[in-house]
Structure formats: C-alpha cells, structure tokens
Amino acid sequence: MSVHTKIMKARLELGQRDLKKTGENKFAGYKYFELGDFLPTAQAIFADLGLCGLVSFTADTATLTITDTEDGSQVVITSPMGSAALKGCHEVQNIGAVETYQRRYLWVAAFEIVEHDALDATTGKAAPEAKVRSIAPGVSATGKVSPTDGVWNALDDEEREFLAGIAANVTDHFAGPKPTDSEADSAHAYLAAQQLTGDEKAALWTQLGSAVRSALKRAHERSSNKEAA
C-alpha cells in the first residue's frame, strides 16, 4: 500500500472507534477532543499500518511528518505557528501552550477528525446572562450558595481566554481518562505556580472535568500532608 492508502485506512479505522470527547467549551456550548482522547488510539493504528508521525516546530511553522516505515515515503502537514500570552505564565510556558495546541490541530487534520465548528459557535455570541439577575453571583434562586455559581459568567472575554488556556494546560498533563497520581501531582504543581486569585480558581474549576477535579483534590491533599509532615 502507498502511504496515502495507509493514511486513509487509518482514518477509517479511527472513525470506527468509540472515542469520547472530554474537552468542553462551556461558554460556546460544545465539546471537543483532547489529545489524550484520540492520540493513543491513533498511534496504535499507525503502528499497525507501518506509519510513524513526527511533530516538529520552527519559529514560523508546525509540521507533522507521516512516514511509511516500509518504503520511507512521506506526507507532510503544516500549520502556521500561533502565539500565546497567558496571564501569569513564563515565556517557556506560553511556548508550551502553543505547541500543545498545534500538536492537537495537526493530528486532527491528519485524521480528518470532525468536530464542532468553534468559529461558528463563538462568533457573535454574547456571554450567557444569569437566569435570575437580582440574585448575586454565587447564590442560586433557592438561596443555596455554591463557590462556582456565576463566576465564569462574571468574567470578561480576556479573562475567560486566559483561564481557558490554563484549563487546557492542566488537562494536557493527563494522558488518559484515568488520571495517575504522578500526572495529578504535576498538574497540581503547574496550577499552584499560576498564583490565581480565589475567583479565578473558582472559575477555572468550572472548566475542568470531574475526573481531573478529583485528581487535583487528591494531589492537593498529598501536597498538604507532605508540608505538614
């Protein structure tokens, strides 16, 4: 088979797998594939077909080179490099955020993964209003208080973009649906380094999946126990 035939077979094979989208943009109201949702399966399919995908970066271009390991023929997918300016992050962390997004987009393109159109979902869409405007953020219509109720809606677009980037970076610490302690500890350390305010932490919490939140709670407990020892 040619490299193009193998890639087509890989796309069809991945499309038949029961993959779950764990990424969620609650502002725009759609779910998307995180790298960990499909990349391990995609890599296994590539290995079975004799294909190898290698991502590389220059200052201007992100590249995914797919090589047929049997005859050396290649298919190259490129994307212009973007930039990030995440609040509270060092330059290297911003570079890492860009490279993570670029890797995801390159693999999505390689496998022709169909997702919700993020542009259509967000263009011209205003932030959702609170259902009961007379009630202060954090207090529900029944009078019950939740630390995360209303905090995301209270942010401006720039703050949402900033926290969405951190949420993506946190999630990218986890390779699969079942977080390990080492992954959680690494994600917890990254999150602590961001030095978020209480409101920012509460808003960020709403953008993380339940498995990630539980893993971070356990990591926080382990960190607290070490400090107390």
KEMARNU-210900 format. One record per residue (C-alpha): x, y, z; residue in one letter. Coordinates in Angstrom, 2 decimals. Each point is the difference from the previous one (the first is absolute). Layout:
BEGIN
    east   north      up code
       X       Y       Z    A
...
//
This chain:
BEGIN
    east   north      up code
    0.00    0.00    0.00    M
    1.09    3.57   -0.61    S
    0.36    2.41    2.90    V
   -3.20    1.74   -1.12    H
   -1.94   -3.26    0.03    T
    1.29   -0.78    3.49    K
   -1.02    3.41    1.30    I
   -3.47   -0.46   -1.46    M
   -0.30   -3.41    1.68    K
    1.17    1.56    3.28    A
   -2.69    2.69   -0.26    R
   -2.72   -2.57   -0.63    L
    1.24   -2.17    2.86    E
    0.04    2.91    2.47    L
   -3.50    1.03   -1.10    G
   -1.29   -3.43    1.03    Q
    1.40    0.26    3.52    R
   -2.22    1.10    2.88    D
    1.85    3.14    1.00    L
   -1.32    2.39    2.64    K
    0.46    3.77   -0.03    K
    1.16    1.22    3.40    T
    0.79    3.61   -0.95    G
   -2.84    2.46    0.49    E
   -0.42    3.67   -0.83    N
   -2.85    0.91    2.31    K
   -0.15    3.58   -1.23    F
   -0.61   -1.02   -3.63    A
   -1.86   -3.17    0.97    G
    1.90   -2.75   -1.81    Y
    2.32   -2.90    0.75    K
    3.26   -0.85   -1.74    Y
    2.71   -2.66   -0.05    F
    2.97    0.50    2.29    E
    3.26   -1.54   -1.23    L
   -0.30   -2.76    2.57    G
   -3.45   -0.94   -1.33    D
    1.23   -1.19   -3.38    F
    3.80    0.12   -0.34    L
    0.83   -3.30    1.78    P
   -2.52   -1.80   -2.24    T
    1.25    1.83   -3.08    A
    3.60   -0.93    0.76    Q
   -0.93   -3.66    0.44    A
   -1.78    0.01   -3.37    I
    3.03    1.63   -1.63    F
    2.29   -2.64    1.50    A
   -2.18   -2.83   -1.34    D
    0.09    1.52   -3.50    L
    3.72    0.76    0.00    G
   -0.33    3.76    0.34    L
    1.86    2.42    2.24    C
   -1.08    3.58    0.76    G
    2.57    2.54    1.18    L
   -0.87    3.55    1.05    V
    2.61    2.75   -0.26    S
    0.03    3.76    0.42    F
    1.83    3.02   -1.34    T
   -0.63    3.62    0.93    A
   -2.51    0.27   -2.85    D
   -1.36   -3.47   -0.71    T
   -1.33   -3.08    1.77    A
    0.48   -3.20   -2.01    T
   -1.31   -3.56    0.23    L
    2.05   -2.35   -2.17    T
   -1.65   -3.40   -0.60    I
    2.46   -2.59   -1.23    T
   -0.65   -3.46   -1.43    D
    2.50   -2.09    1.95    T
    0.08   -2.62   -2.77    E
    1.01    2.13   -2.99    D
    0.89    3.37    1.55    G
   -2.62    2.00   -1.93    S
   -1.47    2.96    1.85    Q
   -2.97    2.33    0.32    V
    0.64    3.39    1.62    V
   -2.68    2.10    1.70    I
    0.87    3.55    1.06    T
   -1.64    2.81    1.93    S
    1.14    3.58    0.68    P
    1.21    0.43    3.58    M
   -2.18    2.11    2.24    G
    0.84    1.74    3.24    S
   -1.29    0.15    3.56    A
    0.19    2.56    2.76    A
   -1.51   -1.82    2.96    L
   -0.24    2.11    3.11    K
    2.47   -0.98    2.72    G
    1.94   -2.39   -2.27    C
    3.70    0.05   -0.84    H
    1.11    0.18   -3.64    E
    0.81   -3.71   -0.08    V
   -3.48   -0.82    1.33    Q
   -1.57    2.10   -2.76    N
    2.11   -1.85   -2.58    I
   -1.12   -3.31    1.49    G
   -3.66    1.06   -0.21    A
    0.37    0.91   -3.68    V
    1.77   -3.25   -0.83    E
   -2.67   -2.03    1.78    T
   -2.76    1.66   -2.02    Y
    1.96   -0.39   -3.23    Q
    0.58   -3.72    0.63    R
   -3.72   -0.49    0.51    R
   -0.97    1.88   -3.16    Y
    2.58   -1.85   -2.12    L
   -1.23   -3.42    1.14    W
   -3.64    1.05   -0.44    V
    0.86    1.03   -3.58    A
    1.92   -3.23   -0.67    A
   -2.94   -2.17    1.04    F
   -2.67    2.35   -1.39    E
   -1.68   -0.03    3.39    I
   -3.37    1.74   -0.19    V
   -0.75    2.32    2.87    E
   -2.39    2.79    0.85    H
    0.91    3.19   -1.88    D
    1.46    2.17    2.77    A
   -0.11    3.13   -2.17    L
   -3.71   -0.35   -0.76    D
   -0.66   -0.78    3.65    A
    1.64    3.14    1.37    T
   -0.37    2.65   -2.71    T
   -2.49    2.63    1.10    G
   -0.95   -1.97    3.10    K
   -0.33    2.01    3.18    A
    0.73   -1.38    3.42    A
   -3.07   -1.73    1.44    P
   -1.90    2.09    2.53    E
   -0.85   -1.21    3.44    A
   -3.50   -1.47    0.20    K
   -0.88    2.12    3.03    V
    1.73    3.36   -0.22    R
   -1.16    1.20    3.41    S
    1.96   -2.74    1.72    I
    3.69    0.64    0.61    A
    2.57   -2.26   -1.74    P
    0.53   -3.12    2.06    G
   -3.56   -0.12    1.36    V
   -2.60   -2.14   -1.74    S
   -3.70    0.73   -0.31    A
   -0.62   -2.34    2.92    T
    2.41    1.95    2.16    G
    2.68   -2.71   -0.01    K
    3.53    1.26   -0.41    V
    2.55   -1.70   -2.22    S
    3.60    1.31   -0.32    P
   -0.09   -0.41   -3.80    T
   -3.55    1.16   -0.85    D
    0.13    3.02   -2.30    G
    3.77    0.54    0.17    V
    0.66   -0.92   -3.65    W
   -2.78    2.23   -1.29    N
    1.35    2.86    2.06    A
    3.34   -0.03   -1.86    L
    0.78    2.07   -3.06    D
    1.14   -1.59   -3.28    D
    3.70    0.55    0.71    E
   -0.25   -1.66    3.42    E
   -1.90   -2.94   -1.48    R
    2.64   -0.46   -2.70    E
    2.77    0.13    2.60    F
   -1.65   -2.58    2.26    L
   -1.00   -2.22   -2.93    A
    3.68   -0.17   -0.95    G
    0.97   -1.04    3.53    I
   -2.80   -2.58    0.05    A
    1.33   -1.46   -3.25    A
    3.52   -0.13    1.42    N
   -1.24   -1.70    3.15    V
   -1.96   -2.58   -2.00    T
    2.97   -0.70   -2.26    D
    1.92   -1.33    3.03    H
   -2.31   -3.04   -0.12    F
    0.63   -2.56   -2.73    A
   -3.15   -2.08    0.43    G
   -3.48   -0.13    1.55    P
    1.34   -1.35    3.32    K
    2.42    2.56    1.49    P
    3.05   -1.39    1.77    T
    1.45    1.45    3.20    D
    3.15    1.18   -1.80    S
   -2.07    1.77   -2.66    E
   -2.19    1.60    2.65    A
    3.01    1.14    2.05    D
    1.56    1.57   -3.10    S
   -3.25    1.75   -0.92    A
   -0.44    1.20    3.59    H
    3.53    1.44    0.06    A
   -0.62    1.79   -3.30    Y
   -3.30    1.40    1.28    L
    1.55    1.19    3.27    A
    2.69    1.85   -1.96    A
   -2.66    2.09   -1.77    Q
   -0.80    1.81    3.28    Q
   -3.67    0.46   -0.84    L
   -2.38    2.02    2.13    T
   -2.90   -1.68    1.78    G
   -2.50    1.11   -2.66    D
    2.31   -1.18   -2.79    E
    0.38   -3.41    1.65    K
   -3.77   -0.33    0.37    A
   -0.55    0.91   -3.65    A
    2.75   -2.34   -1.18    L
   -1.59   -2.84    1.97    W
   -3.11    0.22   -2.18    T
    2.11   -0.70   -3.11    Q
    1.53   -3.24    1.26    L
   -1.50   -3.47   -0.27    G
   -1.12   -1.87    3.11    S
    2.84   -2.53   -0.26    A
    2.59    2.78   -0.22    V
   -1.56    1.89    2.91    R
    0.01   -3.12    2.17    S
    3.63   -0.73   -0.91    A
    1.02    3.58    0.84    L
   -1.77   -0.20    3.36    K
    1.94   -3.15    0.87    R
    3.24    1.62   -1.17    A
   -0.72    3.01    2.21    H
   -0.55   -2.30    2.98    E
    3.29   -1.79   -0.67    R
    1.81    3.32   -0.29    S
   -1.55    1.29    3.23    S
    0.92   -3.21    1.86    N
    3.62    0.28   -1.16    K
    0.20    3.60    1.18    E
   -1.48   -0.94    3.37    A
    2.37   -2.94    0.50    A
//
